[in-house]
Amino acid sequence: MAQNYNSAIGFKGNYSTTHSSFGQLTWKQFFSKQSAFELTLGGNQSFVWGQFMYERNQRLNKIFEWYWGAGIDAGYFEMANGGRTSLESQHGLWSGVNGVLGIEHTFAEMPINVAFDFGPTVRVTPDVKVGLVFGLSMRYAFGRRAK
């Protein structure tokens, strides 16, 4: 019954057109039959990042569910000057809003959930930037979702 999981925790890899790719921890928690929150925390050598999303899941067929949602993110970045004295290091906070559209599958034989999603991202501070984010998740699913 892992296909109707209540919680899932694992790893997510992202690629974004607004900054470099990064890895993160992801946790998805359902609070009703179709509604869930997803929290991700991650980063790379230049920044740390967190995102909070509200998602709605719908059954697509016997194998897949699709989901859509929206949320916010924030992070801290630091870009070194690479040892060049003519360039200053840059650092600071950023925040933004995100959308997501994805598809997921939870294996019946084992409690593993895989998901692929993408969506727009809009950086609000310190500069306005618009881009796309693509993500691939693998999570351990547990618990049974409310009916």
N, CA, C and O atoms as a GROMACS GRO file, in nm:
protein
  588
    1MET      N    1   0.080  -0.120   0.000
    1MET     CA    2   0.000   0.000   0.000
    1MET      C    3   0.085   0.126   0.000
    1MET      O    4   0.036   0.234   0.033
    2ALA      N    5   0.210   0.114  -0.036
    2ALA     CA    6   0.297   0.231  -0.040
    2ALA      C    7   0.252   0.332  -0.144
    2ALA      O    8   0.288   0.450  -0.135
    3GLN      N    9   0.172   0.288  -0.243
    3GLN     CA   10   0.125   0.381  -0.345
    3GLN      C   11   0.039   0.491  -0.285
    3GLN      O   12   0.032   0.601  -0.341
    4ASN      N   13  -0.025   0.465  -0.175
    4ASN     CA   14  -0.103   0.566  -0.105
    4ASN      C   15  -0.027   0.615   0.018
    4ASN      O   16  -0.084   0.625   0.127
    5TYR      N   17   0.099   0.646   0.000
    5TYR     CA   18   0.184   0.685   0.112
    5TYR      C   19   0.135   0.816   0.175
    5TYR      O   20   0.071   0.898   0.110
    6ASN      N   21   0.167   0.832   0.302
    6ASN     CA   22   0.136   0.954   0.374
    6ASN      C   23   0.257   1.048   0.382
    6ASN      O   24   0.242   1.170   0.376
    7SER      N   25   0.376   0.990   0.395
    7SER     CA   26   0.500   1.067   0.405
    7SER      C   27   0.606   1.004   0.317
    7SER      O   28   0.605   0.884   0.292
    8ALA      N   29   0.698   1.086   0.269
    8ALA     CA   30   0.810   1.036   0.191
    8ALA      C   31   0.930   1.127   0.215
    8ALA      O   32   0.917   1.249   0.219
    9ILE      N   33   1.047   1.065   0.231
    9ILE     CA   34   1.169   1.142   0.254
    9ILE      C   35   1.280   1.086   0.165
    9ILE      O   36   1.289   0.965   0.145
   10GLY      N   37   1.363   1.175   0.111
   10GLY     CA   38   1.469   1.127   0.023
   10GLY      C   39   1.554   1.240  -0.032
   10GLY      O   40   1.578   1.340   0.035
   11PHE      N   41   1.599   1.222  -0.155
   11PHE     CA   42   1.691   1.314  -0.220
   11PHE      C   43   1.630   1.365  -0.350
   11PHE      O   44   1.552   1.297  -0.416
   12LYS      N   45   1.669   1.488  -0.385
   12LYS     CA   46   1.621   1.549  -0.508
   12LYS      C   47   1.738   1.620  -0.575
   12LYS      O   48   1.815   1.690  -0.510
   13GLY      N   49   1.751   1.601  -0.704
   13GLY     CA   50   1.850   1.674  -0.782
   13GLY      C   51   1.777   1.774  -0.870
   13GLY      O   52   1.676   1.741  -0.932
   14ASN      N   53   1.826   1.896  -0.874
   14ASN     CA   54   1.763   2.002  -0.951
   14ASN      C   55   1.859   2.063  -1.051
   14ASN      O   56   1.981   2.064  -1.031
   15TYR      N   57   1.802   2.112  -1.159
   15TYR     CA   58   1.874   2.199  -1.252
   15TYR      C   59   1.788   2.324  -1.270
   15TYR      O   60   1.668   2.312  -1.295
   16SER      N   61   1.847   2.440  -1.259
   16SER     CA   62   1.774   2.565  -1.272
   16SER      C   63   1.841   2.654  -1.375
   16SER      O   64   1.963   2.657  -1.386
   17THR      N   65   1.759   2.727  -1.450
   17THR     CA   66   1.814   2.823  -1.546
   17THR      C   67   1.853   2.955  -1.479
   17THR      O   68   1.915   3.040  -1.543
   18THR      N   69   1.818   2.973  -1.350
   18THR     CA   70   1.856   3.096  -1.280
   18THR      C   71   1.985   3.083  -1.201
   18THR      O   72   2.044   3.184  -1.162
   19HIS      N   73   2.031   2.959  -1.178
   19HIS     CA   74   2.157   2.935  -1.108
   19HIS      C   75   2.200   2.793  -1.139
   19HIS      O   76   2.135   2.725  -1.218
   20SER      N   77   2.307   2.748  -1.079
   20SER     CA   78   2.361   2.616  -1.112
   20SER      C   79   2.275   2.504  -1.053
   20SER      O   80   2.184   2.529  -0.975
   21SER      N   81   2.305   2.382  -1.092
   21SER     CA   82   2.233   2.266  -1.040
   21SER      C   83   2.277   2.237  -0.897
   21SER      O   84   2.384   2.280  -0.853
   22PHE      N   85   2.193   2.165  -0.824
   22PHE     CA   86   2.223   2.136  -0.685
   22PHE      C   87   2.146   2.014  -0.639
   22PHE      O   88   2.051   1.969  -0.703
   23GLY      N   89   2.189   1.961  -0.524
   23GLY     CA   90   2.122   1.848  -0.462
   23GLY      C   91   2.059   1.891  -0.333
   23GLY      O   92   2.099   1.990  -0.272
   24GLN      N   93   1.958   1.816  -0.290
   24GLN     CA   94   1.887   1.855  -0.170
   24GLN      C   95   1.815   1.738  -0.105
   24GLN      O   96   1.795   1.633  -0.167
   25LEU      N   97   1.779   1.756   0.019
   25LEU     CA   98   1.692   1.663   0.090
   25LEU      C   99   1.549   1.706   0.065
   25LEU      O  100   1.520   1.826   0.059
   26THR      N  101   1.458   1.610   0.051
   26THR     CA  102   1.318   1.642   0.027
   26THR      C  103   1.229   1.560   0.119
   26THR      O  104   1.255   1.443   0.146
   27TRP      N  105   1.123   1.624   0.168
   27TRP     CA  106   1.024   1.558   0.253
   27TRP      C  107   0.887   1.601   0.204
   27TRP      O  108   0.858   1.721   0.196
   28LYS      N  109   0.802   1.504   0.172
   28LYS     CA  110   0.665   1.531   0.128
   28LYS      C  111   0.570   1.472   0.229
   28LYS      O  112   0.582   1.355   0.265
   29GLN      N  113   0.474   1.552   0.275
   29GLN     CA  114   0.380   1.511   0.379
   29GLN      C  115   0.238   1.544   0.335
   29GLN      O  116   0.204   1.660   0.312
   30PHE      N  117   0.154   1.440   0.324
   30PHE     CA  118   0.013   1.462   0.292
   30PHE      C  119  -0.063   1.499   0.418
   30PHE      O  120  -0.036   1.445   0.525
   31PHE      N  121  -0.157   1.592   0.405
   31PHE     CA  122  -0.245   1.625   0.515
   31PHE      C  123  -0.392   1.602   0.479
   31PHE      O  124  -0.480   1.624   0.562
   32SER      N  125  -0.419   1.557   0.356
   32SER     CA  126  -0.550   1.510   0.313
   32SER      C  127  -0.526   1.412   0.198
   32SER      O  128  -0.412   1.384   0.163
   33LYS      N  129  -0.633   1.361   0.139
   33LYS     CA  130  -0.617   1.261   0.033
   33LYS      C  131  -0.536   1.314  -0.085
   33LYS      O  132  -0.459   1.239  -0.145
   34GLN      N  133  -0.554   1.441  -0.120
   34GLN     CA  134  -0.485   1.496  -0.237
   34GLN      C  135  -0.389   1.610  -0.208
   34GLN      O  136  -0.313   1.648  -0.297
   35SER      N  137  -0.388   1.664  -0.089
   35SER     CA  138  -0.308   1.783  -0.059
   35SER      C  139  -0.184   1.747   0.024
   35SER      O  140  -0.192   1.669   0.120
   36ALA      N  141  -0.072   1.805  -0.015
   36ALA     CA  142   0.054   1.777   0.054
   36ALA      C  143   0.139   1.903   0.062
   36ALA      O  144   0.122   1.997  -0.016
   37PHE      N  145   0.232   1.903   0.158
   37PHE     CA  146   0.339   2.002   0.164
   37PHE      C  147   0.468   1.931   0.128
   37PHE      O  148   0.488   1.815   0.164
   38GLU      N  149   0.555   2.000   0.056
   38GLU     CA  150   0.688   1.947   0.029
   38GLU      C  151   0.791   2.049   0.076
   38GLU      O  152   0.786   2.166   0.039
   39LEU      N  153   0.884   2.003   0.157
   39LEU     CA  154   0.992   2.086   0.208
   39LEU      C  155   1.122   2.032   0.152
   39LEU      O  156   1.149   1.912   0.161
   40THR      N  157   1.203   2.118   0.094
   40THR     CA  158   1.334   2.078   0.043
   40THR      C  159   1.441   2.171   0.101
   40THR      O  160   1.420   2.291   0.117
   41LEU      N  161   1.555   2.112   0.132
   41LEU     CA  162   1.671   2.185   0.183
   41LEU      C  163   1.794   2.136   0.109
   41LEU      O  164   1.814   2.015   0.095
   42GLY      N  165   1.876   2.228   0.060
   42GLY     CA  166   1.992   2.183  -0.012
   42GLY      C  167   2.086   2.295  -0.047
   42GLY      O  168   2.081   2.403   0.012
   43GLY      N  169   2.172   2.268  -0.145
   43GLY     CA  170   2.267   2.368  -0.188
   43GLY      C  171   2.382   2.307  -0.265
   43GLY      O  172   2.380   2.189  -0.301
   44ASN      N  173   2.482   2.389  -0.288
   44ASN     CA  174   2.606   2.344  -0.350
   44ASN      C  175   2.719   2.428  -0.293
   44ASN      O  176   2.703   2.488  -0.186
   45GLN      N  177   2.832   2.435  -0.360
   45GLN     CA  178   2.947   2.506  -0.305
   45GLN      C  179   2.927   2.657  -0.301
   45GLN      O  180   3.005   2.726  -0.236
   46SER      N  181   2.825   2.710  -0.369
   46SER     CA  182   2.804   2.855  -0.372
   46SER      C  183   2.685   2.903  -0.290
   46SER      O  184   2.676   3.023  -0.262
   47PHE      N  185   2.593   2.814  -0.251
   47PHE     CA  186   2.477   2.861  -0.178
   47PHE      C  187   2.407   2.750  -0.100
   47PHE      O  188   2.429   2.631  -0.124
   48VAL      N  189   2.322   2.792  -0.006
   48VAL     CA  190   2.229   2.703   0.064
   48VAL      C  191   2.089   2.755   0.034
   48VAL      O  192   2.069   2.873   0.008
   49TRP      N  193   1.990   2.662   0.039
   49TRP     CA  194   1.860   2.695  -0.015
   49TRP      C  195   1.751   2.615   0.054
   49TRP      O  196   1.776   2.501   0.095
   50GLY      N  197   1.634   2.670   0.068
   50GLY     CA  198   1.518   2.599   0.120
   50GLY      C  199   1.394   2.638   0.043
   50GLY      O  200   1.382   2.752  -0.004
   51GLN      N  201   1.302   2.544   0.030
   51GLN     CA  202   1.179   2.568  -0.045
   51GLN      C  203   1.062   2.502   0.028
   51GLN      O  204   1.077   2.393   0.082
   52PHE      N  205   0.947   2.569   0.030
   52PHE     CA  206   0.825   2.516   0.088
   52PHE      C  207   0.716   2.524  -0.017
   52PHE      O  208   0.685   2.633  -0.066
   53MET      N  209   0.658   2.408  -0.053
   53MET     CA  210   0.557   2.402  -0.160
   53MET      C  211   0.428   2.339  -0.110
   53MET      O  212   0.430   2.247  -0.028
   54TYR      N  213   0.317   2.389  -0.159
   54TYR     CA  214   0.187   2.324  -0.145
   54TYR      C  215   0.162   2.250  -0.275
   54TYR      O  216   0.176   2.308  -0.383
   55GLU      N  217   0.123   2.122  -0.268
   55GLU     CA  218   0.101   2.042  -0.389
   55GLU      C  219  -0.032   1.968  -0.382
   55GLU      O  220  -0.075   1.925  -0.275
   56ARG      N  221  -0.097   1.954  -0.498
   56ARG     CA  222  -0.219   1.875  -0.512
   56ARG      C  223  -0.190   1.755  -0.602
   56ARG      O  224  -0.149   1.772  -0.717
   57ASN      N  225  -0.210   1.635  -0.549
   57ASN     CA  226  -0.189   1.512  -0.626
   57ASN      C  227  -0.322   1.462  -0.682
   57ASN      O  228  -0.425   1.471  -0.616
   58GLN      N  229  -0.317   1.408  -0.805
   58GLN     CA  230  -0.433   1.348  -0.871
   58GLN      C  231  -0.386   1.219  -0.937
   58GLN      O  232  -0.276   1.212  -0.991
   59ARG      N  233  -0.469   1.117  -0.933
   59ARG     CA  234  -0.437   0.992  -0.999
   59ARG      C  235  -0.445   1.015  -1.149
   59ARG      O  236  -0.544   1.068  -1.199
   60LEU      N  237  -0.340   0.975  -1.222
   60LEU     CA  238  -0.336   0.986  -1.368
   60LEU      C  239  -0.386   0.856  -1.431
   60LEU      O  240  -0.467   0.857  -1.523
   61ASN      N  241  -0.335   0.744  -1.379
   61ASN     CA  242  -0.378   0.611  -1.421
   61ASN      C  243  -0.341   0.514  -1.308
   61ASN      O  244  -0.316   0.559  -1.196
   62LYS      N  245  -0.338   0.384  -1.333
   62LYS     CA  246  -0.306   0.288  -1.227
   62LYS      C  247  -0.161   0.296  -1.181
   62LYS      O  248  -0.128   0.248  -1.072
   63ILE      N  249  -0.074   0.356  -1.262
   63ILE     CA  250   0.068   0.358  -1.232
   63ILE      C  251   0.116   0.494  -1.180
   63ILE      O  252   0.199   0.499  -1.089
   64PHE      N  253   0.067   0.603  -1.236
   64PHE     CA  254   0.120   0.735  -1.207
   64PHE      C  255   0.017   0.827  -1.141
   64PHE      O  256  -0.103   0.814  -1.160
   65GLU      N  257   0.070   0.920  -1.062
   65GLU     CA  258  -0.005   1.035  -1.014
   65GLU      C  259   0.062   1.159  -1.072
   65GLU      O  260   0.183   1.159  -1.094
   66TRP      N  261  -0.014   1.262  -1.096
   66TRP     CA  262   0.044   1.389  -1.136
   66TRP      C  263   0.012   1.491  -1.027
   66TRP      O  264  -0.083   1.474  -0.951
   67TYR      N  265   0.092   1.595  -1.021
   67TYR     CA  266   0.072   1.695  -0.917
   67TYR      C  267   0.109   1.833  -0.969
   67TYR      O  268   0.186   1.848  -1.064
   68TRP      N  269   0.052   1.931  -0.905
   68TRP     CA  270   0.080   2.070  -0.935
   68TRP      C  271   0.081   2.147  -0.804
   68TRP      O  272   0.024   2.101  -0.704
   69GLY      N  273   0.145   2.262  -0.804
   69GLY     CA  274   0.148   2.340  -0.681
   69GLY      C  275   0.226   2.468  -0.695
   69GLY      O  276   0.271   2.506  -0.804
   70ALA      N  277   0.241   2.534  -0.580
   70ALA     CA  278   0.313   2.661  -0.576
   70ALA      C  279   0.376   2.677  -0.438
   70ALA      O  280   0.334   2.612  -0.342
   71GLY      N  281   0.476   2.764  -0.431
   71GLY     CA  282   0.540   2.784  -0.302
   71GLY      C  283   0.641   2.897  -0.305
   71GLY      O  284   0.646   2.978  -0.398
   72ILE      N  285   0.721   2.900  -0.199
   72ILE     CA  286   0.821   3.004  -0.182
   72ILE      C  287   0.957   2.940  -0.159
   72ILE      O  288   0.966   2.824  -0.118
   73ASP      N  289   1.063   3.016  -0.185
   73ASP     CA  290   1.197   2.968  -0.152
   73ASP      C  291   1.283   3.085  -0.104
   73ASP      O  292   1.251   3.202  -0.127
   74ALA      N  293   1.391   3.050  -0.038
   74ALA     CA  294   1.486   3.150   0.010
   74ALA      C  295   1.622   3.084   0.021
   74ALA      O  296   1.632   2.962   0.036
   75GLY      N  297   1.726   3.164   0.014
   75GLY     CA  298   1.860   3.109   0.024
   75GLY      C  299   1.965   3.215   0.052
   75GLY      O  300   1.937   3.335   0.054
   76TYR      N  301   2.085   3.166   0.072
   76TYR     CA  302   2.202   3.251   0.092
   76TYR      C  303   2.306   3.210  -0.011
   76TYR      O  304   2.334   3.092  -0.028
   77PHE      N  305   2.364   3.308  -0.081
   77PHE     CA  306   2.466   3.279  -0.182
   77PHE      C  307   2.595   3.352  -0.150
   77PHE      O  308   2.595   3.457  -0.086
   78GLU      N  309   2.705   3.293  -0.196
   78GLU     CA  310   2.835   3.358  -0.186
   78GLU      C  311   2.914   3.318  -0.309
   78GLU      O  312   2.940   3.200  -0.332
   79MET      N  313   2.951   3.417  -0.387
   79MET     CA  314   3.029   3.392  -0.508
   79MET      C  315   3.165   3.456  -0.488
   79MET      O  316   3.177   3.578  -0.479
   80ALA      N  317   3.267   3.373  -0.482
   80ALA     CA  318   3.404   3.420  -0.459
   80ALA      C  319   3.459   3.485  -0.586
   80ALA      O  320   3.408   3.463  -0.696
   81ASN      N  321   3.560   3.563  -0.568
   81ASN     CA  322   3.622   3.633  -0.681
   81ASN      C  323   3.723   3.546  -0.755
   81ASN      O  324   3.785   3.593  -0.850
   82GLY      N  325   3.741   3.423  -0.715
   82GLY     CA  326   3.831   3.333  -0.784
   82GLY      C  327   3.977   3.372  -0.772
   82GLY      O  328   4.059   3.335  -0.857
   83GLY      N  329   4.012   3.448  -0.668
   83GLY     CA  330   4.150   3.490  -0.648
   83GLY      C  331   4.190   3.613  -0.727
   83GLY      O  332   4.305   3.657  -0.719
   84ARG      N  333   4.098   3.669  -0.803
   84ARG     CA  334   4.128   3.788  -0.883
   84ARG      C  335   4.095   3.912  -0.801
   84ARG      O  336   3.980   3.932  -0.762
   85THR      N  337   4.193   3.993  -0.776
   85THR     CA  338   4.174   4.111  -0.692
   85THR      C  339   4.089   4.217  -0.760
   85THR      O  340   4.038   4.307  -0.693
   86SER      N  341   4.072   4.210  -0.891
   86SER     CA  342   3.992   4.309  -0.962
   86SER      C  343   3.842   4.283  -0.947
   86SER      O  344   3.760   4.368  -0.980
   87LEU      N  345   3.806   4.167  -0.898
   87LEU     CA  346   3.664   4.134  -0.881
   87LEU      C  347   3.631   4.121  -0.732
   87LEU      O  348   3.708   4.063  -0.655
   88GLU      N  349   3.517   4.175  -0.693
   88GLU     CA  350   3.473   4.163  -0.554
   88GLU      C  351   3.393   4.034  -0.536
   88GLU      O  352   3.328   3.986  -0.629
   89SER      N  353   3.399   3.981  -0.415
   89SER     CA  354   3.310   3.870  -0.381
   89SER      C  355   3.170   3.925  -0.363
   89SER      O  356   3.152   4.037  -0.316
   90GLN      N  357   3.071   3.844  -0.401
   90GLN     CA  358   2.932   3.883  -0.384
   90GLN      C  359   2.866   3.781  -0.292
   90GLN      O  360   2.892   3.662  -0.302
   91HIS      N  361   2.781   3.829  -0.203
   91HIS     CA  362   2.708   3.739  -0.116
   91HIS      C  363   2.580   3.809  -0.072
   91HIS      O  364   2.569   3.932  -0.077
   92GLY      N  365   2.484   3.730  -0.028
   92GLY     CA  366   2.359   3.788   0.019
   92GLY      C  367   2.247   3.687   0.023
   92GLY      O  368   2.268   3.567   0.001
   93LEU      N  369   2.130   3.736   0.051
   93LEU     CA  370   2.010   3.653   0.059
   93LEU      C  371   1.927   3.670  -0.067
   93LEU      O  372   1.930   3.775  -0.131
   94TRP      N  373   1.854   3.565  -0.104
   94TRP     CA  374   1.757   3.578  -0.211
   94TRP      C  375   1.627   3.513  -0.165
   94TRP      O  376   1.625   3.433  -0.072
   95SER      N  377   1.519   3.549  -0.232
   95SER     CA  378   1.389   3.487  -0.209
   95SER      C  379   1.312   3.486  -0.340
   95SER      O  380   1.343   3.562  -0.432
   96GLY      N  381   1.212   3.400  -0.345
   96GLY     CA  382   1.135   3.391  -0.467
   96GLY      C  383   1.008   3.311  -0.451
   96GLY      O  384   0.977   3.259  -0.344
   97VAL      N  385   0.936   3.301  -0.561
   97VAL     CA  386   0.813   3.220  -0.567
   97VAL      C  387   0.831   3.117  -0.677
   97VAL      O  388   0.905   3.139  -0.774
   98ASN      N  389   0.762   3.003  -0.662
   98ASN     CA  390   0.781   2.890  -0.754
   98ASN      C  391   0.648   2.825  -0.787
   98ASN      O  392   0.553   2.829  -0.709
   99GLY      N  393   0.643   2.765  -0.904
   99GLY     CA  394   0.533   2.679  -0.943
   99GLY      C  395   0.589   2.542  -0.975
   99GLY      O  396   0.708   2.529  -1.001
  100VAL      N  397   0.504   2.440  -0.973
  100VAL     CA  398   0.552   2.305  -1.004
  100VAL      C  399   0.442   2.226  -1.074
  100VAL      O  400   0.324   2.239  -1.042
  101LEU      N  401   0.484   2.144  -1.169
  101LEU     CA  402   0.399   2.046  -1.236
  101LEU      C  403   0.482   1.919  -1.248
  101LEU      O  404   0.593   1.923  -1.300
  102GLY      N  405   0.429   1.807  -1.199
  102GLY     CA  406   0.511   1.686  -1.197
  102GLY      C  407   0.432   1.558  -1.209
  102GLY      O  408   0.309   1.558  -1.210
  103ILE      N  409   0.507   1.451  -1.219
  103ILE     CA  410   0.451   1.316  -1.226
  103ILE      C  411   0.532   1.228  -1.132
  103ILE      O  412   0.654   1.243  -1.122
  104GLU      N  413   0.464   1.135  -1.063
  104GLU     CA  414   0.534   1.048  -0.970
  104GLU      C  415   0.479   0.907  -0.976
  104GLU      O  416   0.365   0.882  -1.017
  105HIS      N  417   0.564   0.813  -0.932
  105HIS     CA  418   0.527   0.672  -0.924
  105HIS      C  419   0.583   0.617  -0.794
  105HIS      O  420   0.698   0.642  -0.758
  106THR      N  421   0.499   0.540  -0.724
  106THR     CA  422   0.543   0.470  -0.605
  106THR      C  423   0.530   0.321  -0.635
  106THR      O  424   0.422   0.273  -0.668
  107PHE      N  425   0.640   0.248  -0.621
  107PHE     CA  426   0.642   0.106  -0.655
  107PHE      C  427   0.555   0.027  -0.557
  107PHE      O  428   0.558   0.052  -0.436
  108ALA      N  429   0.478  -0.068  -0.609
  108ALA     CA  430   0.394  -0.153  -0.524
  108ALA      C  431   0.479  -0.255  -0.448
  108ALA      O  432   0.443  -0.293  -0.337
  109GLU      N  433   0.590  -0.300  -0.506
  109GLU     CA  434   0.674  -0.405  -0.448
  109GLU      C  435   0.765  -0.355  -0.337
  109GLU      O  436   0.810  -0.433  -0.253
  110MET      N  437   0.793  -0.224  -0.337
  110MET     CA  438   0.882  -0.167  -0.237
  110MET      C  439   0.841  -0.022  -0.213
  110MET      O  440   0.783   0.040  -0.303
  111PRO      N  441   0.869   0.033  -0.097
  111PRO     CA  442   0.823   0.168  -0.064
  111PRO      C  443   0.913   0.279  -0.120
  111PRO      O  444   0.962   0.364  -0.045
  112ILE      N  445   0.933   0.277  -0.250
  112ILE     CA  446   1.017   0.377  -0.316
  112ILE      C  447   0.930   0.462  -0.408
  112ILE      O  448   0.851   0.410  -0.487
  113ASN      N  449   0.945   0.592  -0.395
  113ASN     CA  450   0.871   0.689  -0.474
  113ASN      C  451   0.971   0.764  -0.561
  113ASN      O  452   1.073   0.812  -0.511
  114VAL      N  453   0.942   0.775  -0.691
  114VAL     CA  454   1.025   0.855  -0.782
  114VAL      C  455   0.935   0.961  -0.846
  114VAL      O  456   0.818   0.936  -0.874
  115ALA      N  457   0.992   1.078  -0.868
  115ALA     CA  458   0.914   1.188  -0.924
  115ALA      C  459   1.000   1.273  -1.015
  115ALA      O  460   1.120   1.289  -0.992
  116PHE      N  461   0.938   1.326  -1.119
  116PHE     CA  462   1.001   1.424  -1.207
  116PHE      C  463   0.909   1.545  -1.211
  116PHE      O  464   0.789   1.531  -1.233
  117ASP      N  465   0.965   1.664  -1.191
  117ASP     CA  466   0.883   1.783  -1.198
  117ASP      C  467   0.960   1.899  -1.260
  117ASP      O  468   1.082   1.896  -1.271
  118PHE      N  469   0.886   1.999  -1.299
  118PHE     CA  470   0.945   2.122  -1.351
  118PHE      C  471   0.848   2.236  -1.323
  118PHE      O  472   0.731   2.213  -1.293
  119GLY      N  473   0.896   2.356  -1.332
  119GLY     CA  474   0.809   2.470  -1.311
  119GLY      C  475   0.884   2.601  -1.315
  119GLY      O  476   1.007   2.604  -1.314
  120PRO      N  477   0.808   2.710  -1.320
  120PRO     CA  478   0.869   2.841  -1.322
  120PRO      C  479   0.920   2.882  -1.185
  120PRO      O  480   0.866   2.841  -1.082
  121THR      N  481   1.022   2.964  -1.184
  121THR     CA  482   1.072   3.025  -1.062
  121THR      C  483   1.095   3.173  -1.089
  121THR      O  484   1.146   3.211  -1.194
  122VAL      N  485   1.058   3.254  -0.994
  122VAL     CA  486   1.078   3.398  -1.004
  122VAL      C  487   1.154   3.443  -0.881
  122VAL      O  488   1.102   3.436  -0.769
  123ARG      N  489   1.276   3.490  -0.900
  123ARG     CA  490   1.353   3.548  -0.791
  123ARG      C  491   1.301   3.689  -0.770
  123ARG      O  492   1.291   3.767  -0.864
  124VAL      N  493   1.268   3.721  -0.646
  124VAL     CA  494   1.213   3.851  -0.613
  124VAL      C  495   1.321   3.944  -0.558
  124VAL      O  496   1.325   4.062  -0.591
  125THR      N  497   1.410   3.889  -0.474
  125THR     CA  498   1.520   3.967  -0.418
  125THR      C  499   1.648   3.888  -0.434
  125THR      O  500   1.639   3.765  -0.433
  126PRO      N  501   1.764   3.945  -0.448
  126PRO     CA  502   1.794   4.087  -0.456
  126PRO      C  503   1.765   4.146  -0.594
  126PRO      O  504   1.747   4.267  -0.606
  127ASP      N  505   1.762   4.062  -0.698
  127ASP     CA  506   1.730   4.105  -0.834
  127ASP      C  507   1.614   4.020  -0.884
  127ASP      O  508   1.597   3.907  -0.840
  128VAL      N  509   1.535   4.074  -0.973
  128VAL     CA  510   1.427   3.997  -1.032
  128VAL      C  511   1.484   3.912  -1.145
  128VAL      O  512   1.546   3.964  -1.238
  129LYS      N  513   1.463   3.780  -1.136
  129LYS     CA  514   1.506   3.685  -1.238
  129LYS      C  515   1.394   3.586  -1.259
  129LYS      O  516   1.326   3.547  -1.164
  130VAL      N  517   1.372   3.544  -1.383
  130VAL     CA  518   1.270   3.446  -1.415
  130VAL      C  519   1.339   3.328  -1.481
  130VAL      O  520   1.427   3.346  -1.566
  131GLY      N  521   1.301   3.207  -1.443
  131GLY     CA  522   1.363   3.088  -1.502
  131GLY      C  523   1.277   2.966  -1.483
  131GLY      O  524   1.163   2.974  -1.439
  132LEU      N  525   1.333   2.851  -1.517
  132LEU     CA  526   1.269   2.720  -1.501
  132LEU      C  527   1.355   2.634  -1.412
  132LEU      O  528   1.478   2.645  -1.412
  133VAL      N  529   1.291   2.547  -1.335
  133VAL     CA  530   1.360   2.450  -1.251
  133VAL      C  531   1.309   2.312  -1.289
  133VAL      O  532   1.189   2.291  -1.301
  134PHE      N  533   1.402   2.216  -1.307
  134PHE     CA  534   1.369   2.076  -1.336
  134PHE      C  535   1.422   1.993  -1.220
  134PHE      O  536   1.535   2.012  -1.177
  135GLY      N  537   1.341   1.899  -1.170
  135GLY     CA  538   1.383   1.818  -1.056
  135GLY      C  539   1.353   1.670  -1.074
  135GLY      O  540   1.256   1.633  -1.139
  136LEU      N  541   1.439   1.587  -1.014
  136LEU     CA  542   1.422   1.442  -1.013
  136LEU      C  543   1.441   1.396  -0.870
  136LEU      O  544   1.547   1.416  -0.811
  137SER      N  545   1.337   1.332  -0.813
  137SER     CA  546   1.339   1.290  -0.672
  137SER      C  547   1.333   1.139  -0.659
  137SER      O  548   1.273   1.070  -0.742
  138MET      N  549   1.397   1.088  -0.553
  138MET     CA  550   1.383   0.949  -0.512
  138MET      C  551   1.366   0.951  -0.361
  138MET      O  552   1.451   1.003  -0.288
  139ARG      N  553   1.252   0.894  -0.314
  139ARG     CA  554   1.217   0.903  -0.172
  139ARG      C  555   1.171   0.767  -0.118
  139ARG      O  556   1.122   0.682  -0.193
  140TYR      N  557   1.188   0.750   0.012
  140TYR     CA  558   1.134   0.636   0.085
  140TYR      C  559   0.994   0.676   0.131
  140TYR      O  560   0.978   0.776   0.201
  141ALA      N  561   0.892   0.599   0.091
  141ALA     CA  562   0.752   0.630   0.122
  141ALA      C  563   0.704   0.545   0.238
  141ALA      O  564   0.735   0.426   0.244
  142PHE      N  565   0.629   0.604   0.330
  142PHE     CA  566   0.576   0.529   0.443
  142PHE      C  567   0.444   0.591   0.491
  142PHE      O  568   0.409   0.704   0.456
  143GLY      N  569   0.372   0.513   0.572
  143GLY     CA  570   0.242   0.558   0.622
  143GLY      C  571   0.134   0.541   0.517
  143GLY      O  572   0.163   0.522   0.399
  144ARG      N  573   0.011   0.547   0.560
  144ARG     CA  574  -0.101   0.532   0.467
  144ARG      C  575  -0.182   0.662   0.465
  144ARG      O  576  -0.220   0.714   0.570
  145ARG      N  577  -0.207   0.712   0.345
  145ARG     CA  578  -0.277   0.836   0.326
  145ARG      C  579  -0.424   0.822   0.367
  145ARG      O  580  -0.485   0.717   0.350
  146ALA      N  581  -0.478   0.930   0.422
  146ALA     CA  582  -0.620   0.932   0.459
  146ALA      C  583  -0.708   0.916   0.336
  146ALA      O  584  -0.672   0.962   0.227
  147LYS      N  585  -0.821   0.852   0.352
  147LYS     CA  586  -0.912   0.831   0.239
  147LYS      C  587  -1.006   0.946   0.220
  147LYS      O  588  -1.089   0.944   0.129
   0.00000   0.00000   0.00000
